[in-house]
Amino acid sequence: MKPQTGASISNKQDINSQLQKYTLLAVMLGSFLTPFNGSAVNLAIPAIGRELGASAVQLGWVATAFLLASAAFLVPFGRAADLLGRKKVFATGLTLFGLTSLACALSHTIGMLLISRALQGAASAMMFGTGMAMLTSVYPPQQRGRVLGLSVSTTYLGLSLGPVLGGFLSYQLGWRSIFYFTALLALVAAAVALLKVRQEWRGAENEPYDWAGAALYVAGMLLFMYGFSALKTAPQARYSLLVGALLLVLFVRQEVQTPYPVLHMQLLLKNRLFAFSNLAALINYSATFAVSFLLSLYLQVIRGYDSRTAGFILLCQPVMMALLSPYAGRLSDRVAPRLLASLGMGLTAAGLLLFAFLTPATPPVLVMANLVLLGTGFALFSSPNSNAVMGAVERRFYGIASSMLGTMRLTGQAISMAVATLLIDIFIGHARLSATLAKPLLSSLRLAFVIFAATCVLGVLASLARGPGGEQAGRV
């Protein structure tokens, strides 16, 4: 065997460095897209309602339809990425996300917009289920926390720019301009992934795909989450909830019996670190995602601010997330992730409880200060928790671990929006949003924040229950 020369070793190092750089760039662009789109659309909710004549409950479904589809398809697409190639699925997701963004922009009824948002959510599942797995595949374990921290930081940069740029676009050019902007950005990101990332990753390319398990999972998740979200507004929702739960039970049975499942159940049943880290993520996102939606309504409907001003106020939370997440991720390479994540969730619970005391005269500076507290808590939780999840499994499970964490995130987000929408419907029904409904709307917001704060306290317990362990702990 011919020994390698210094020049050949240096050339391989350069190629690997380029691969790492462009992979990180592509994943960071994908990580920016969906949170930017979601937070920007939240600021445009009142404008969408006015133009399309939508009720408050229908407007809640603008976010919920996206989240339901994302959560339902994440695990099947994560498994598909392990078989077909993570870059291929990731780039396809970016392309479809751009096209469905155009469909959202061209929608002229609330029904068309909701369908387009659901398709956009399915496209985003291809990105959520593969991006983190690509980073974990190309970077060594000792750099995992730092790189995941950068990716998470980009997510929060999207959340930061969403209210500001989204509020500006909606105010100056109309709400449709938000979707045109995200369509352009998605297609640029797809080009980077296809042209610059010159490697493919497969964890199980010779294994068959469990189509029965995938079908049960998608149908079960869609029916169950729809039933939960529409329990108050649709008479058939209770039946949807029951059928969805039954299908998910059948899915678990299918996965235990098949040799090549969509979701390896032993990851949840035998890997304590993996299971409780995912549970902590589910609880955390269930308690926090609807905050920007609720505060957008508070600032624009109750306080009377325009979308630009509301966007600047809401900016405080994601800015803190973006600034602190890289440091929290790097710190989780040296300190037990469960301690950092538990501390972060405790701070988040405190911030949510403080929002339960909002009044029509609460000074904006206090709202901003509390958003800083929430942002700090979330940054301390997210990157360390992601590091714990990805470090708890073997390389062949990176795709499914990434998609499982994404599923917990999106399912939690859907639950959060479902709770917020349910409470708004209880207090104000299907009436259109206006200043005359300020009092019942504020009552629904206060109750939502109390529920979310209590949920976050439970999340602290789940985070601590994962037990001590570093990145190798609990691997299955």
NORWOLIN-V708654 format. One record per residue. N is the residue number from 0. PHI is phi in degrees with one decimal (NA if undefined). PSI is psi in whole degrees, 0 to 359 (999 if undefined). D_LAST is the distance of its C-alpha to the last C-alpha in Angstrom with 1 decimal. Layout:
N & PHI & PSI & D_LAST
N & PHI & PSI & D_LAST
This chain:
0 & NA & 128 & 35.9
1 & -73.9 & 125 & 37.7
2 & -65.6 & 149 & 36.5
3 & -78.9 & 138 & 35.6
4 & -85.2 & 167 & 38.4
5 & -60.6 & 324 & 38.1
6 & -66.7 & 319 & 39.1
7 & -68.7 & 323 & 36.4
8 & -64.7 & 317 & 33.7
9 & -64.1 & 322 & 35.2
10 & -65.7 & 319 & 35.4
11 & -64.5 & 322 & 31.7
12 & -64.4 & 320 & 30.9
13 & -64.5 & 317 & 33.3
14 & -62.9 & 316 & 31.7
15 & -64.6 & 322 & 28.2
16 & -64.8 & 318 & 29.8
17 & -64.3 & 319 & 31.5
18 & -61.7 & 315 & 28.3
19 & -61.9 & 317 & 26.5
20 & -63.5 & 312 & 29.6
21 & -74.7 & 328 & 30.2
22 & -63.4 & 315 & 26.6
23 & -62.0 & 318 & 26.7
24 & -62.8 & 314 & 30.1
25 & -63.2 & 316 & 29.2
26 & -67.9 & 322 & 26.1
27 & -66.4 & 322 & 28.3
28 & -63.8 & 318 & 31.0
29 & -65.8 & 323 & 28.7
30 & -66.9 & 331 & 27.4
31 & -75.5 & 324 & 31.1
32 & -60.3 & 302 & 32.3
33 & -68.2 & 318 & 30.9
34 & -66.6 & 325 & 31.3
35 & -62.6 & 313 & 34.8
36 & -59.9 & 315 & 35.7
37 & -65.3 & 314 & 34.6
38 & -71.3 & 327 & 36.3
39 & -68.4 & 318 & 39.4
40 & -64.9 & 325 & 39.8
41 & -57.0 & 322 & 39.7
42 & -72.6 & 337 & 42.8
43 & -92.7 & 0 & 44.4
44 & -54.0 & 310 & 43.9
45 & -59.4 & 320 & 47.5
46 & -65.8 & 319 & 49.0
47 & -61.6 & 317 & 47.0
48 & -61.3 & 319 & 48.3
49 & -67.4 & 316 & 51.9
50 & -74.3 & 320 & 52.0
51 & -96.8 & 359 & 50.2
52 & 64.6 & 40 & 51.6
53 & -94.7 & 149 & 48.2
54 & -81.7 & 172 & 47.8
55 & -61.6 & 320 & 45.5
56 & -66.7 & 317 & 43.0
57 & -61.6 & 321 & 43.1
58 & -65.9 & 326 & 42.4
59 & -61.0 & 329 & 39.3
60 & -74.6 & 347 & 38.0
61 & -60.8 & 320 & 38.4
62 & -83.8 & 319 & 35.2
63 & -66.7 & 321 & 33.6
64 & -60.1 & 318 & 34.1
65 & -61.4 & 313 & 32.2
66 & -68.3 & 320 & 29.3
67 & -60.4 & 313 & 29.1
68 & -65.4 & 319 & 28.9
69 & -60.7 & 311 & 26.3
70 & -64.2 & 322 & 24.0
71 & -68.6 & 326 & 24.6
72 & -100.3 & 354 & 23.9
73 & -62.5 & 307 & 21.0
74 & -63.2 & 313 & 18.0
75 & -58.7 & 320 & 20.1
76 & -72.6 & 328 & 21.2
77 & -63.0 & 318 & 17.8
78 & -67.6 & 319 & 16.8
79 & -60.6 & 323 & 20.3
80 & -65.3 & 323 & 19.8
81 & -65.9 & 331 & 16.9
82 & -88.9 & 314 & 19.4
83 & -92.1 & 333 & 22.7
84 & 129.1 & 126 & 22.1
85 & -69.8 & 321 & 21.1
86 & -66.4 & 320 & 24.6
87 & -61.3 & 313 & 26.4
88 & -67.7 & 321 & 25.0
89 & -62.1 & 311 & 25.4
90 & -66.1 & 323 & 29.0
91 & -62.4 & 318 & 29.9
92 & -60.6 & 317 & 28.8
93 & -61.4 & 316 & 31.0
94 & -62.8 & 313 & 33.9
95 & -67.3 & 327 & 33.7
96 & -62.5 & 320 & 33.4
97 & -64.2 & 317 & 36.6
98 & -67.9 & 320 & 38.4
99 & -72.4 & 334 & 37.5
100 & -63.7 & 320 & 38.6
101 & -63.0 & 321 & 42.0
102 & -63.1 & 322 & 42.0
103 & -63.0 & 317 & 41.6
104 & -64.8 & 330 & 44.4
105 & -92.5 & 3 & 46.7
106 & -71.8 & 136 & 46.1
107 & -119.2 & 3 & 49.4
108 & -136.7 & 160 & 48.3
109 & -65.9 & 328 & 45.6
110 & -63.9 & 314 & 44.3
111 & -61.5 & 320 & 44.0
112 & -65.4 & 318 & 42.2
113 & -65.7 & 320 & 39.7
114 & -63.6 & 316 & 38.9
115 & -64.0 & 322 & 38.6
116 & -66.5 & 324 & 36.3
117 & -64.9 & 317 & 34.0
118 & -64.8 & 322 & 34.0
119 & -63.5 & 322 & 33.4
120 & -63.9 & 319 & 30.3
121 & -63.0 & 320 & 28.9
122 & -64.7 & 321 & 29.5
123 & -66.0 & 333 & 27.8
124 & -61.5 & 328 & 24.6
125 & -65.1 & 328 & 24.5
126 & -80.7 & 315 & 24.6
127 & -60.3 & 321 & 22.3
128 & -79.2 & 354 & 19.5
129 & -127.6 & 331 & 19.9
130 & -58.0 & 309 & 21.5
131 & -65.4 & 325 & 18.7
132 & -65.1 & 323 & 16.5
133 & -63.1 & 315 & 19.7
134 & -63.4 & 316 & 20.1
135 & -66.4 & 332 & 16.6
136 & -75.2 & 326 & 17.2
137 & -97.7 & 341 & 20.6
138 & -108.2 & 144 & 20.5
139 & -68.9 & 159 & 19.0
140 & -56.2 & 324 & 16.5
141 & -70.0 & 349 & 19.6
142 & -108.9 & 3 & 21.3
143 & -61.3 & 311 & 18.6
144 & -59.6 & 318 & 20.1
145 & -64.0 & 314 & 23.6
146 & -70.4 & 318 & 23.1
147 & -64.0 & 326 & 21.3
148 & -62.9 & 320 & 24.0
149 & -65.1 & 319 & 26.6
150 & -64.2 & 316 & 25.2
151 & -63.8 & 322 & 25.2
152 & -60.6 & 321 & 28.6
153 & -66.5 & 325 & 29.9
154 & -57.8 & 315 & 28.7
155 & -76.3 & 336 & 30.9
156 & -65.3 & 321 & 33.7
157 & -62.6 & 318 & 33.8
158 & -64.2 & 327 & 34.0
159 & -70.6 & 313 & 36.7
160 & -77.3 & 337 & 38.8
161 & -56.0 & 305 & 38.4
162 & -62.7 & 321 & 40.8
163 & -73.2 & 301 & 43.3
164 & -69.4 & 322 & 43.4
165 & -65.0 & 318 & 42.8
166 & -63.0 & 320 & 45.6
167 & -65.9 & 312 & 47.9
168 & -61.4 & 316 & 47.3
169 & -63.4 & 321 & 47.8
170 & -71.3 & 318 & 50.9
171 & -88.9 & 321 & 52.5
172 & -120.2 & 355 & 51.4
173 & 95.5 & 158 & 50.0
174 & -64.8 & 334 & 46.6
175 & -64.7 & 333 & 46.2
176 & -62.7 & 334 & 46.2
177 & -62.3 & 316 & 42.7
178 & -72.8 & 325 & 41.3
179 & -62.5 & 320 & 43.4
180 & -64.8 & 314 & 42.0
181 & -67.6 & 329 & 38.4
182 & -62.6 & 315 & 39.1
183 & -62.4 & 315 & 40.6
184 & -65.1 & 322 & 37.7
185 & -64.9 & 319 & 35.1
186 & -70.1 & 327 & 37.0
187 & -64.7 & 315 & 37.4
188 & -62.7 & 321 & 33.6
189 & -62.7 & 321 & 33.1
190 & -63.7 & 319 & 35.6
191 & -61.9 & 314 & 33.8
192 & -63.5 & 319 & 30.5
193 & -76.4 & 322 & 32.4
194 & -94.7 & 334 & 34.8
195 & -110.1 & 334 & 33.1
196 & -90.2 & 98 & 29.4
197 & -98.9 & 41 & 29.9
198 & -148.1 & 154 & 26.4
199 & -122.7 & 149 & 24.0
200 & -125.8 & 126 & 20.2
201 & -131.1 & 133 & 18.5
202 & -95.8 & 339 & 14.8
203 & -156.0 & 58 & 15.7
204 & -69.7 & 338 & 19.5
205 & -95.3 & 4 & 20.4
206 & -92.5 & 149 & 18.6
207 & -74.4 & 159 & 20.8
208 & -94.1 & 135 & 20.8
209 & -84.9 & 85 & 20.5
210 & -66.3 & 323 & 23.8
211 & -63.8 & 316 & 24.2
212 & -63.5 & 319 & 21.0
213 & -63.1 & 317 & 22.0
214 & -64.5 & 317 & 25.5
215 & -63.1 & 320 & 24.6
216 & -67.2 & 311 & 22.4
217 & -61.6 & 310 & 25.2
218 & -64.2 & 317 & 28.0
219 & -63.4 & 315 & 26.3
220 & -65.4 & 316 & 25.4
221 & -62.7 & 313 & 28.9
222 & -68.9 & 319 & 30.8
223 & -66.4 & 312 & 28.9
224 & -70.1 & 325 & 29.2
225 & -64.2 & 315 & 32.7
226 & -60.0 & 319 & 33.7
227 & -67.4 & 317 & 32.5
228 & -69.2 & 327 & 34.1
229 & -107.3 & 18 & 37.4
230 & -56.6 & 324 & 37.7
231 & -88.5 & 334 & 41.0
232 & -100.8 & 341 & 42.5
233 & -128.0 & 127 & 42.0
234 & -60.5 & 328 & 43.1
235 & -81.4 & 357 & 40.6
236 & -62.7 & 323 & 37.6
237 & -64.0 & 324 & 36.9
238 & -71.2 & 322 & 36.7
239 & -60.3 & 319 & 34.4
240 & -61.8 & 315 & 32.1
241 & -68.2 & 316 & 32.2
242 & -64.5 & 319 & 31.7
243 & -61.4 & 318 & 28.8
244 & -62.7 & 319 & 27.1
245 & -63.1 & 317 & 27.7
246 & -64.2 & 324 & 26.3
247 & -69.1 & 326 & 23.1
248 & -64.5 & 317 & 22.9
249 & -64.0 & 325 & 23.6
250 & -61.8 & 314 & 20.9
251 & -60.4 & 317 & 18.2
252 & -61.4 & 316 & 19.9
253 & -61.3 & 317 & 19.9
254 & -70.1 & 327 & 16.2
255 & -69.4 & 327 & 15.4
256 & -87.8 & 331 & 18.0
257 & -84.1 & 142 & 17.7
258 & -73.2 & 339 & 15.7
259 & -128.0 & 74 & 15.4
260 & -76.9 & 161 & 15.0
261 & -66.2 & 321 & 15.9
262 & -129.0 & 117 & 13.1
263 & -73.0 & 107 & 9.9
264 & -65.3 & 337 & 10.6
265 & -66.1 & 339 & 7.5
266 & -63.8 & 328 & 6.4
267 & -92.4 & 327 & 9.6
268 & -85.5 & 330 & 10.1
269 & -117.2 & 353 & 7.4
270 & -113.3 & 94 & 6.3
271 & -61.5 & 317 & 9.8
272 & -61.8 & 314 & 10.1
273 & -64.8 & 314 & 9.2
274 & -64.6 & 311 & 11.3
275 & -75.8 & 334 & 14.2
276 & -67.1 & 320 & 14.4
277 & -68.8 & 321 & 14.9
278 & -62.9 & 318 & 17.3
279 & -61.6 & 320 & 19.2
280 & -64.2 & 317 & 19.7
281 & -58.4 & 313 & 21.0
282 & -67.1 & 317 & 23.4
283 & -62.0 & 313 & 24.6
284 & -71.1 & 329 & 25.5
285 & -62.6 & 330 & 27.1
286 & -91.2 & 346 & 29.3
287 & -121.8 & 335 & 30.3
288 & -63.4 & 323 & 30.6
289 & -76.1 & 358 & 34.0
290 & -58.6 & 312 & 35.6
291 & -66.5 & 323 & 37.1
292 & -62.4 & 313 & 38.3
293 & -66.5 & 317 & 39.9
294 & -69.9 & 330 & 41.5
295 & -62.5 & 317 & 42.8
296 & -66.1 & 319 & 44.7
297 & -61.0 & 313 & 45.8
298 & -72.3 & 323 & 47.2
299 & -91.0 & 322 & 48.8
300 & -88.7 & 314 & 50.0
301 & -83.4 & 317 & 50.7
302 & -90.7 & 341 & 51.7
303 & 81.0 & 17 & 53.2
304 & -76.0 & 153 & 51.6
305 & -80.2 & 173 & 51.3
306 & -64.7 & 327 & 48.0
307 & -65.8 & 312 & 48.5
308 & -64.1 & 316 & 49.0
309 & -59.7 & 320 & 46.2
310 & -62.0 & 318 & 43.9
311 & -66.6 & 324 & 44.9
312 & -67.3 & 315 & 44.3
313 & -68.8 & 346 & 40.8
314 & -61.8 & 333 & 40.1
315 & -58.0 & 317 & 39.5
316 & -65.5 & 304 & 36.0
317 & -66.2 & 333 & 34.3
318 & -62.5 & 316 & 36.2
319 & -63.8 & 322 & 34.7
320 & -61.0 & 313 & 31.2
321 & -64.6 & 321 & 32.0
322 & -72.4 & 321 & 33.5
323 & -93.5 & 337 & 30.9
324 & -59.0 & 316 & 27.5
325 & -59.8 & 320 & 27.5
326 & -69.6 & 320 & 28.3
327 & -64.6 & 320 & 25.7
328 & -64.6 & 317 & 23.0
329 & -64.5 & 321 & 24.4
330 & -65.9 & 329 & 24.6
331 & -72.1 & 348 & 20.9
332 & -73.9 & 344 & 20.2
333 & -120.7 & 333 & 22.1
334 & -112.9 & 145 & 22.0
335 & -51.5 & 120 & 19.2
336 & -56.7 & 328 & 18.5
337 & -63.3 & 327 & 18.7
338 & -70.1 & 315 & 22.3
339 & -64.9 & 315 & 23.5
340 & -64.4 & 320 & 22.1
341 & -67.1 & 320 & 23.6
342 & -61.6 & 315 & 26.9
343 & -61.7 & 319 & 27.0
344 & -70.3 & 329 & 26.6
345 & -64.4 & 318 & 29.3
346 & -64.0 & 322 & 31.7
347 & -64.1 & 318 & 31.1
348 & -59.8 & 319 & 31.9
349 & -63.5 & 317 & 35.1
350 & -64.5 & 319 & 36.1
351 & -63.7 & 320 & 35.6
352 & -64.6 & 322 & 37.8
353 & -63.5 & 326 & 40.5
354 & -68.5 & 342 & 40.8
355 & -67.9 & 349 & 41.7
356 & -103.9 & 18 & 45.0
357 & -60.8 & 144 & 46.0
358 & -131.7 & 168 & 49.7
359 & -64.1 & 349 & 51.9
360 & -117.6 & 12 & 53.2
361 & -60.1 & 125 & 50.0
362 & -59.4 & 135 & 50.7
363 & -56.2 & 329 & 48.5
364 & -64.0 & 328 & 47.8
365 & -71.2 & 322 & 46.1
366 & -60.9 & 316 & 43.9
367 & -66.2 & 319 & 43.0
368 & -63.3 & 320 & 42.3
369 & -69.7 & 327 & 39.9
370 & -65.5 & 326 & 38.2
371 & -62.1 & 317 & 37.7
372 & -61.6 & 315 & 36.0
373 & -61.6 & 317 & 33.7
374 & -62.5 & 320 & 32.9
375 & -63.8 & 314 & 32.1
376 & -62.3 & 318 & 29.8
377 & -69.0 & 323 & 27.9
378 & -63.6 & 319 & 27.6
379 & -66.8 & 334 & 26.1
380 & -85.0 & 311 & 23.5
381 & -67.1 & 304 & 22.4
382 & -63.2 & 312 & 21.6
383 & -60.7 & 322 & 19.7
384 & -67.1 & 320 & 17.7
385 & -62.1 & 319 & 16.9
386 & -61.7 & 319 & 15.9
387 & -63.3 & 318 & 13.5
388 & -64.0 & 310 & 11.8
389 & -70.9 & 332 & 11.7
390 & -81.3 & 353 & 10.6
391 & -90.1 & 356 & 7.5
392 & -129.0 & 163 & 5.8
393 & -75.8 & 164 & 6.7
394 & -57.4 & 325 & 10.3
395 & -68.6 & 346 & 10.4
396 & -104.2 & 10 & 9.1
397 & -58.8 & 318 & 11.7
398 & -64.0 & 314 & 14.2
399 & -71.9 & 328 & 12.7
400 & -66.6 & 318 & 11.4
401 & -62.5 & 315 & 15.0
402 & -71.4 & 328 & 16.6
403 & -66.5 & 317 & 14.8
404 & -63.5 & 319 & 16.1
405 & -63.4 & 323 & 19.3
406 & -63.3 & 317 & 19.6
407 & -61.4 & 319 & 19.3
408 & -63.7 & 310 & 21.9
409 & -73.6 & 325 & 24.3
410 & -64.7 & 319 & 24.0
411 & -61.6 & 318 & 24.8
412 & -63.0 & 319 & 27.7
413 & -65.3 & 319 & 29.0
414 & -62.2 & 317 & 29.0
415 & -60.1 & 314 & 30.8
416 & -68.3 & 326 & 33.4
417 & -65.0 & 318 & 33.8
418 & -63.3 & 314 & 34.6
419 & -61.8 & 314 & 37.0
420 & -65.1 & 320 & 38.7
421 & -62.3 & 316 & 39.0
422 & -66.7 & 320 & 40.7
423 & -62.6 & 319 & 43.0
424 & -65.4 & 322 & 44.0
425 & -62.8 & 320 & 44.8
426 & -87.0 & 326 & 47.0
427 & -128.4 & 356 & 48.7
428 & 66.1 & 215 & 48.0
429 & -95.4 & 14 & 48.6
430 & -65.6 & 150 & 51.3
431 & -76.2 & 146 & 51.2
432 & -65.2 & 133 & 50.3
433 & -161.0 & 166 & 53.3
434 & -62.0 & 338 & 54.6
435 & -68.7 & 343 & 56.2
436 & -101.1 & 16 & 52.8
437 & -57.7 & 317 & 51.9
438 & -66.9 & 308 & 52.1
439 & -65.4 & 327 & 49.8
440 & -63.5 & 317 & 47.4
441 & -63.8 & 322 & 47.1
442 & -62.0 & 319 & 46.6
443 & -67.3 & 322 & 43.6
444 & -65.1 & 316 & 42.1
445 & -61.6 & 315 & 42.5
446 & -63.7 & 321 & 40.9
447 & -60.2 & 316 & 37.9
448 & -67.8 & 326 & 37.4
449 & -63.4 & 313 & 37.6
450 & -61.7 & 317 & 34.9
451 & -66.6 & 322 & 32.7
452 & -63.7 & 316 & 33.2
453 & -63.8 & 320 & 32.3
454 & -61.5 & 320 & 29.1
455 & -66.3 & 326 & 28.2
456 & -61.7 & 318 & 28.8
457 & -61.5 & 325 & 26.2
458 & -64.5 & 325 & 23.8
459 & -60.3 & 317 & 24.4
460 & -63.9 & 318 & 23.4
461 & -64.8 & 322 & 20.1
462 & -64.8 & 318 & 19.4
463 & -71.2 & 331 & 20.2
464 & -70.3 & 345 & 18.2
465 & -67.3 & 342 & 14.8
466 & 81.8 & 168 & 15.9
467 & -69.4 & 153 & 16.3
468 & 162.9 & 145 & 13.8
469 & -94.5 & 204 & 14.1
470 & -72.3 & 340 & 12.3
471 & -93.3 & 354 & 9.8
472 & -67.5 & 139 & 9.3
473 & 70.2 & 17 & 6.4
474 & -66.8 & 138 & 3.8
475 & -123.8 & 999 & 0.0
